């Protein structure tokens, strides 16, 4: 058996060795609020300047080279059919003030600077609150809104359709409808029908306010809604491929449409 003195010396040697190891280990200090703020700012900057340009290209591919193309087909056909009755529909609405004083609110809310500000505020809130779902919504909204507005302006200046009230030649398509339906589709893709239904209701009221104000024909509104919906769906499809957490997005195939709820572990 080992003598008592040797046992004692061995125990003391082990204790000293463990103390030395612990002393060499770096102490992890909790991050200060300033450090966390700088990290979140750097992450947001990385998304805006590096990831966003790549995302836009992927969003376009998913919008036009996927089953989302069905949205374009149906939207174009419906706008064309309804367009033959634009003047008659507009004349029947001219004597009605359906939304009353609400027109002012819906017109301002549907402006690109209003929805654009909301989209950037959403993505920044997601970064700084460390809320991944909110950040995802903000990214989809910002990207789809950017593409929606680019196409909307292209058609406005390319087509040059006079407004029903004759104020200018930028009637087709409705920018209010395109932006608001991009918003509603983005919300639905991330949070599902419970949030999507009121979002689409709001988008519909914004679109109706443009008819009520005699600023657009029905086909302007329908094609605008098609643009916003299609780009938001395409953007959501791309982000669904990159995001592996809970995600709600309309599921589109060549022979069916629906909503899927996916959770991967």
Secondary structure as UniProt FT lines:
FT   HELIX           4..24
FT   HELIX           33..46
FT   HELIX           47..51
FT   HELIX           52..64
FT   TURN            67..68
FT   HELIX           69..83
FT   TURN            84..85
FT   HELIX           86..93
FT   TURN            94..95
FT   TURN            100..101
FT   HELIX           102..109
FT   HELIX           112..128
FT   TURN            129..130
FT   HELIX           132..159
FT   TURN            164..165
FT   HELIX           175..191
FT   HELIX           193..212
FT   TURN            213..214
FT   HELIX           218..242
FT   STRAND          247..252
FT   STRAND          257..262
//
